[in-house]
Structure formats: structure tokens, C-alpha cells
Amino acid sequence: MNQAARSDQAPASGETLLELDGIGISFGGLRAVDDLSFRVRRGEIVGLIGPNGAGKTTVFNMITGVYKPTNGHIRWHGEDLTGRPPHSVAKAGIRRTFQTIRLFADMSVLENVIAGEHLQIRQKWWQGLLNTPAQRREEQTLIDRAMEVLRQLNLADVAHENATSLPYGAQRRVEMARTLVAKPELIILDEPAAGLNEFESAGLNDTIRAIRDAGVTVILVEHDMSVVMNVTDSIVVINFGKKIAEGKPEEIRRNPLVIEAYLGQDDDDEDPLMQAVRQEQVTP
């Protein structure tokens, strides 16, 4: 089945899109991720959380082909995706953002988003040189699709502005738009609230829900508890590369293993997520 076609369908409850089955990876003598298993179902927003250095981004890098697991399997629609290169994973329907914003500084918002459609381009380089009718039609299709996504994320009015001139929160949405324009089935968000203020974080919640409502399944790593607890359907918690808990947000909030993992760090070292968990325990 065509991958792009799937992403336009309504979420089918219970269908497993992505399965991590006992994956692990070592760097030298360090076991960064160890025997990690969980599933992501169509239409879900899944949070992957844990203390600093728990291995969260490493998990994302294994899913997207940046790292190859040393053991275990990653399955996509039941087919083995383990060890595929990043471009093959992207073509299969999985896209991601990064902790640090990676926009093209000399391009407009619209041009940045169109760049996310490079795997959909069918015309050859020489057709662009000759400006053929087929090339012009495809170019207009790419522009129309990019503008559609910009409207969904409330960015259409800045489409022709330089992308890096926008406020930080808007730049985050541009990066998401560039990821969404390729019509993925699954989008992986790596700390999307990083650098956002309280108002921008609240707006991010609406953006993530809009992505899911458009038929795209979401996995996110995030330290902002106001995002994690408000938008996720389920949460997987890892510590030292191992899964220590999995469940709904209200279950994770009160899980003793999660509390121990987060409250076992010195106050001076704890990240915002740890502070939020600590506050949850003392609030009447």
C-alpha cells in the first residue's frame, strides 16, 4: 500500500504501527539502551520520558536509522525495519524533528517546508532546466501542499518571510511543518518545547493535537511536564536505558519506580521534568 495514502486515513484504533522488540545498543563499554520493548498504535500520542542521559534520543536514533541496534528488532507494520538507513526509514513513512532547530537560514518559511517534500519529487533534473510543463505542474503541487500545511499550523501569513527571523516558537512550528508536508504516518518529536516560554508551550499542546487529528501518529521526548501530561495517551519511562514503567499519564505520575528514578538525583542536577514530578508529590 502507498505510504502517503495511509496517512490520509482516519486513525484505526488498536492497529500497531511501530514495535520495538528488545532493542539495545552499546557504545564502547556503555550500555546506552538495554532490552527495550514497546508498541505505538495508530492515532496515539506516545511520550518517551526519563532522567537526563536515560537514552531517549538514542532510541529515536535507532528508530530512524541513525544508529543500528546491536540486538533486538524494530518493526513497522509488522515488517523488520532494523538497521535500515535514514532515507529508507523516511520513505517508509517515519519522519522526525531534532532537539535543536535545523532550518535553512537563507530560505523563506515556504521554501523550508517545500524542502521536506524532496522524496516526493518525480521530475528529473533536466526537466527543471528546461522548465517543462510537467515540472511546472509538480512545482505548483509542492507549493500547494506546503501552503496547506502552513495553514494548518497557523503559519500561512509568514510563508514568504525568512524562516530564521521568526520567533523561536514559530520556528519550531516551521520545522514541524517541514516534517508533516511529506505526509508521514508517524512523526517523532525530540523535545519540541525546548526553548519555548510558558505561552508557547501551551500553544504547542494544540499543535501536537492538531497533528494527531490530521491522522499522524506521534512519539515525543519532552521534559516539559505540562506538555507530556496534557497531550499524551500513554507514556514509556526509561532509566539507564531500561524501561521502568509504561502506562497512561495518570498512572505514570504516581508510579513509585518513576518517582524513585526522578527523585534520586541531586536538586542541583535535576531537570525540569524532575522538578515537576517532585512538585506533584508535595502538592495537596
RAZINOR-V205002 format. One record per helix or strand of 3 or more residues. SS is the DSSP state (helix for helix, strand for strand). FROM is the first residue (numbers start at 0). TO is the last residue. If there is no record, write none. Layout:
SS/FROM/TO
SS/FROM/TO
This chain:
helix/2/6
strand/15/26
strand/29/40
strand/44/48
helix/55/62
strand/70/75
helix/85/91
strand/93/95
helix/108/114
helix/117/119
helix/124/129
helix/132/151
helix/155/157
helix/162/164
helix/167/179
strand/185/189
helix/197/212
strand/216/220
helix/224/230
strand/233/238
strand/241/246
helix/248/252
helix/255/262
helix/266/268
helix/271/281
